[in-house]
Structure formats: C-alpha cells, structure tokens
Amino acid sequence: MGVLNEKPLLILGGGLMGLAIAHELAQRGKRVEVLSRSRSEAAGFVAAGMLAPHAEGLQGDLLNLGQSSLQRHPTWIKSIETNSKMSCGLKTCGIVVPFESHQDCESYPTYKFGKKLKRNELLKEVPGISEKWKLGLLFKQDGQIDNRRLLMRALEKACVELGVHFQEGVEVIEIIKDLHKFNGVKIKDINGNINHLKSDEAVLCCGAWSKQIFKTLPIFPVKGQMLSIQGPKQILKRIIFGPGIYLVPRDDGLIIVGATSEREAGFQKGLTPKGQRELQKGIQSLMPELNQLPHMERWWGFRPCTPDEGPLLGMSSINGLWLATGHHRNGVLLAAITAELIGKSICSTPLSNEECSLLSQFRWDRFKKHSQNDFEVE
Ligand SMILES: Cc1cc2nc3c(=O)[nH]c(=O)nc-3n(C[C@H](O)[C@H](O)[C@H](O)COP(=O)(O)OP(=O)(O)OC[C@H]3O[C@@H](n4cnc5c(N)ncnc54)[C@H](O)[C@@H]3O)c2cc1C
C-alpha cells in the first residue's frame, strides 16, 4: 500500500539503459515510470549486440567494467527471459580478431586474453577469410546477444510483466530542481501539451541525446551505419572483428555488418553512399565471398560517447538524479553491470568493494579534473 502512494521513480529515456534499469528496479520492488520519446530511435535497436570487451581491445577501468559485465550476462539474461518468457539470443560464440602481422597481433591491448591463431588455424575458425590476414586472436569468452530482434522486446515485455508504467511519445524537455535537489521534469506529450511531473528520483538514460536536457554533460553522438546480409545457416560460427568492420552471424544465417563511426555527422539522420561503400569495402577485405549474398536491411543510429569513451554512472550534481549514459559502442555489453550498479545504489543495497571501485571510476566528475577538457562539467 505504501508503494502505491509513493511517487514513481522516473526513467528518462526508454532505450537499452532505461529498460535495463527499469527492469532491475521493478525486480527490487520499486515503482517505476519510463518516459520515452521514441523507442525506435534507441541505439539499443541499432547495435550489433557484440559482447566484446576483449575483441574490442578495451583497456584499464573500461576493460574491468566490461569483464565484470560479461560475467553477469548469463544471470542477467536469465532473469529477463524468465520475466518475459522470451529468448534473448545470448551466445558465447567467441570472436576472432584477424591481423596482418605478428607485431600488430602481439601489441593488441587484450593480447594476453586471447588464443593466437596461425594462418591455418585462422582458416579453420573462419573458412573463406581473405588471404591478407596472416594470423588471428580468438577470444572464446566473448559473444553476442540478438538485441535488435530479441533483447529489447524481451526487456519491454519483462518490464510490463513486472508492472513498470510506460509513457511513449513523451519528451522530457527540462529537468526541474530545487537548489541542488531533483524535483521532477517538464514533459511534452505527442499533442504538444506540457506538464510538470513531480518526483524525487530519476535516472537519466537519454543516450546520445542526454546533453539536450542536461546541458553540461560531456556526451556527444557518434553515428553508426549498418547492414545485414542473409547467408545459409552456420556460414560463420564466430564473430569476426576486423579494423573498422565486423561480421556478426546470427543462428538463422543473418549476418550483421557494422559499422561506420562518424563523429562529424552529429545527429544527421539517414544512410549515406560513403558509409554504405565503407561497409561493402570492409566485407571485401574480410570475406569477399559474402559480397555475393543478398542484402536484407540497412539502418543507422547514434552511440552516446564521452571524451574518454567510458560511461557516466552514479549520482549527478543534482541530488536525486542518477546518471546511466555515455556507453558509446559497448552499451549492450555494459547493460548488465549498469543495471546492477544503479539498481543497488538506488535501493541502498550494499555494494561489494569491487562494485564500489567500478562505480567510482565512472563518476561524471572525473572530467572536472582535466582543465584542457572541451566540456565544463557543472
Ligand atoms: C551502429 C551501432 C552499433 C553498436 N554495436 C554495439 C555492440 O555490438 N555491442 C555493444 O555493446 N554496444 C553496441 N552499440 C552501443 C549501444 O547500442 C549503446 O551504447 C546503447 O544502446 C546505449 O543505450 P542508451 O539507453 O544509453 O541509449 P539508447 O538505446 O539510444 O536509448 C536512448 C533513448 O532515450 C530516448 N530519449 C532521448 N532524449 C529523450 C528525451 N528528451 N525525453 C524522453 N526520451 C528521450 C530516445 O528516444 C531513446 O529511445 C552500438 C551502437 C551503434 C549505434
């Protein structure tokens, strides 16, 4: 009964982080309301779904965060699958990173976590890989999730099953604070009506658009274009992660090809001939025979990036307003740990020493320390 009278905690943005945190909080018994401008623009529906802290060559604190999240994925996904009664397509399929020289291979930041493959072993793992790749690193522990077709929908369903309330087509246009205390948001609905929604607590999960409502956050968009091709089942068993191009095989033979990384594009929507040519050239450089297969879809989206490419996690400068944004190209990987860290913090569940340390590395005010930074963080 007490719960019903309580003002709901607001989730600003119903993309991947918004849904993951809403799900986590609802499981912990919190009353949650998701304010979502447009589900279809979420990068959660765009991503390739790689779980690739090692193949991406992450380093330092971001590698630790990624590895901790990777470990949590099986349990996290199980909870979503149980609550939604849907599958999410989690697969520890392993990722192969090909190299042209021993020097490139041995200087890869995550070299020590992989298995070195000679040319004949590389060919065995990836039949048809182009001749220019002389060796490879196999990261067996990395994998994928079918975020676009399964995970996002399963998360939405799990949230609904747990009683999360959604307002779709609602834009947060202002954060309201009383001195430094969060006091709610101003929202605009699809008919243009503006209302003040009061609440003491919210989580900002607006992805690449986060800066539009919290002007001093150091977040900017990095556009990515993708395409998919249809092959026969099992045409590839591993993901291949080449420089600037990757191929992610799903169980039914669909291969996701990604992705451009366009910082200069800002929020410019749409596909471009240059971006699509880049993907085509990338396929040619990895596995030329795949260019014979039929193309299925082409799409694009915006990664939420920060100056050090790590996320912003934890309480903001406004008391009661939490941050879970800036996950750049690793949001699918980092969703499990983000939901757990933010969920536990909000519910005052004790964090382990490791969790405290991870959270402290990704606070928003780490950017305050660098005066040469482009951003002035409040
Ligand atoms: C091309 C591409 C490939 C990627 N591949 C991978 C990958 O293989 N592996 C991986 O781990 N990650 C990958 N990512 C990254 C991952 O998709 C993102 O890091 C992640 O989706 C970010 O989640 P988010 O919830 O912060 O943002 P989003 O999923 O973008 O959601 C933000 C939501 O906020 C809403 N919103 C914005 N402003 C407002 C407002 N004012 N009011 C209300 N709602 C608002 C938007 O409508 C949107 O629905 C990829 C991203 C891209 C673009």
The ligand as an SDF file (V2000), in Angstrom:
LIG
                    3D

 53 58  0  0  0  0  0  0  0  0999 V2000
   25.8590    1.2170  -35.0050 C   0  0  0  0  0  0  0  0  0  0  0  0
   25.9590    0.8060  -33.5560 C   0  0  0  0  0  0  0  0  0  0  0  0
   26.4830   -0.4370  -33.2490 C   0  0  0  0  0  0  0  0  0  0  0  0
   26.6040   -0.8130  -31.9020 C   0  0  0  0  0  0  0  0  0  0  0  0
   27.0760   -2.0690  -31.6110 N   0  0  0  0  0  0  0  0  0  0  0  0
   27.2220   -2.4430  -30.3060 C   0  0  0  0  0  0  0  0  0  0  0  0
   27.7020   -3.7430  -29.9890 C   0  0  0  0  0  0  0  0  0  0  0  0
   27.9280   -4.5810  -30.8640 O   0  0  0  0  0  0  0  0  0  0  0  0
   27.8910   -4.0530  -28.6730 N   0  0  0  0  0  0  0  0  0  0  0  0
   27.6180   -3.1610  -27.6710 C   0  0  0  0  0  0  0  0  0  0  0  0
   27.8360   -3.4940  -26.5020 O   0  0  0  0  0  0  0  0  0  0  0  0
   27.1170   -1.9270  -27.9650 N   0  0  0  0  0  0  0  0  0  0  0  0
   26.9210   -1.5460  -29.2470 C   0  0  0  0  0  0  0  0  0  0  0  0
   26.4260   -0.3060  -29.5390 N   0  0  0  0  0  0  0  0  0  0  0  0
   26.2030    0.6510  -28.4500 C   0  0  0  0  0  0  0  0  0  0  0  0
   24.8590    0.5240  -27.7630 C   0  0  0  0  0  0  0  0  0  0  0  0
   23.8340    0.3700  -28.7150 O   0  0  0  0  0  0  0  0  0  0  0  0
   24.6020    1.7860  -26.9260 C   0  0  0  0  0  0  0  0  0  0  0  0
   25.7090    2.0390  -26.0860 O   0  0  0  0  0  0  0  0  0  0  0  0
   23.3740    1.6440  -26.0600 C   0  0  0  0  0  0  0  0  0  0  0  0
   22.2450    1.3240  -26.8500 O   0  0  0  0  0  0  0  0  0  0  0  0
   23.1070    2.9250  -25.2950 C   0  0  0  0  0  0  0  0  0  0  0  0
   21.9130    2.7410  -24.5740 O   0  0  0  0  0  0  0  0  0  0  0  0
   21.1100    4.0180  -24.0550 P   0  0  0  0  0  0  0  0  0  0  0  0
   19.9000    3.5320  -23.3730 O   0  0  0  0  0  0  0  0  0  0  0  0
   22.0430    4.9250  -23.3290 O   0  0  0  0  0  0  0  0  0  0  0  0
   20.7030    4.8060  -25.3930 O   0  0  0  0  0  0  0  0  0  0  0  0
   19.5830    4.4140  -26.4440 P   0  0  0  0  0  0  0  0  0  0  0  0
   19.4570    2.9460  -26.5630 O   0  0  0  0  0  0  0  0  0  0  0  0
   19.9040    5.2070  -27.6650 O   0  0  0  0  0  0  0  0  0  0  0  0
   18.2460    4.9740  -25.7980 O   0  0  0  0  0  0  0  0  0  0  0  0
   18.0640    6.3510  -25.5300 C   0  0  0  0  0  0  0  0  0  0  0  0
   16.5550    6.5970  -25.5390 C   0  0  0  0  0  0  0  0  0  0  0  0
   16.3350    7.8870  -24.9130 O   0  0  0  0  0  0  0  0  0  0  0  0
   15.2520    8.4950  -25.5700 C   0  0  0  0  0  0  0  0  0  0  0  0
   15.3300    9.9550  -25.3590 N   0  0  0  0  0  0  0  0  0  0  0  0
   16.3090   10.7950  -25.7690 C   0  0  0  0  0  0  0  0  0  0  0  0
   16.0320   12.0500  -25.3750 N   0  0  0  0  0  0  0  0  0  0  0  0
   14.8540   11.9920  -24.7060 C   0  0  0  0  0  0  0  0  0  0  0  0
   14.0470   12.9680  -24.0590 C   0  0  0  0  0  0  0  0  0  0  0  0
   14.3950   14.2690  -24.0160 N   0  0  0  0  0  0  0  0  0  0  0  0
   12.8800   12.5830  -23.4770 N   0  0  0  0  0  0  0  0  0  0  0  0
   12.4920   11.2620  -23.4950 C   0  0  0  0  0  0  0  0  0  0  0  0
   13.2360   10.2920  -24.1040 N   0  0  0  0  0  0  0  0  0  0  0  0
   14.4000   10.6590  -24.6900 C   0  0  0  0  0  0  0  0  0  0  0  0
   15.4340    8.1330  -27.0400 C   0  0  0  0  0  0  0  0  0  0  0  0
   14.1930    8.2460  -27.7150 O   0  0  0  0  0  0  0  0  0  0  0  0
   15.9450    6.6890  -26.9310 C   0  0  0  0  0  0  0  0  0  0  0  0
   14.8780    5.7820  -27.0710 O   0  0  0  0  0  0  0  0  0  0  0  0
   26.2290    0.0850  -30.8650 C   0  0  0  0  0  0  0  0  0  0  0  0
   25.6640    1.3030  -31.1980 C   0  0  0  0  0  0  0  0  0  0  0  0
   25.5120    1.6700  -32.5310 C   0  0  0  0  0  0  0  0  0  0  0  0
   24.8790    2.9830  -32.8690 C   0  0  0  0  0  0  0  0  0  0  0  0
  1  2  1  0
  2  3  1  0
  2 52  2  0
  3  4  2  0
  4  5  1  0
  4 50  1  0
  5  6  2  0
  6  7  1  0
  6 13  1  0
  7  8  2  0
  7  9  1  0
  9 10  1  0
 10 11  2  0
 10 12  1  0
 12 13  2  0
 13 14  1  0
 14 15  1  0
 14 50  1  0
 15 16  1  0
 16 17  1  0
 16 18  1  0
 18 19  1  0
 18 20  1  0
 20 21  1  0
 20 22  1  0
 22 23  1  0
 23 24  1  0
 24 25  2  0
 24 26  1  0
 24 27  1  0
 27 28  1  0
 28 29  2  0
 28 30  1  0
 28 31  1  0
 31 32  1  0
 32 33  1  0
 33 34  1  0
 33 48  1  0
 34 35  1  0
 35 36  1  0
 35 46  1  0
 36 37  1  0
 36 45  1  0
 37 38  2  0
 38 39  1  0
 39 40  1  0
 39 45  2  0
 40 41  1  0
 40 42  2  0
 42 43  1  0
 43 44  2  0
 44 45  1  0
 46 47  1  0
 46 48  1  0
 48 49  1  0
 50 51  2  0
 51 52  1  0
 52 53  1  0
M  END
$$$$
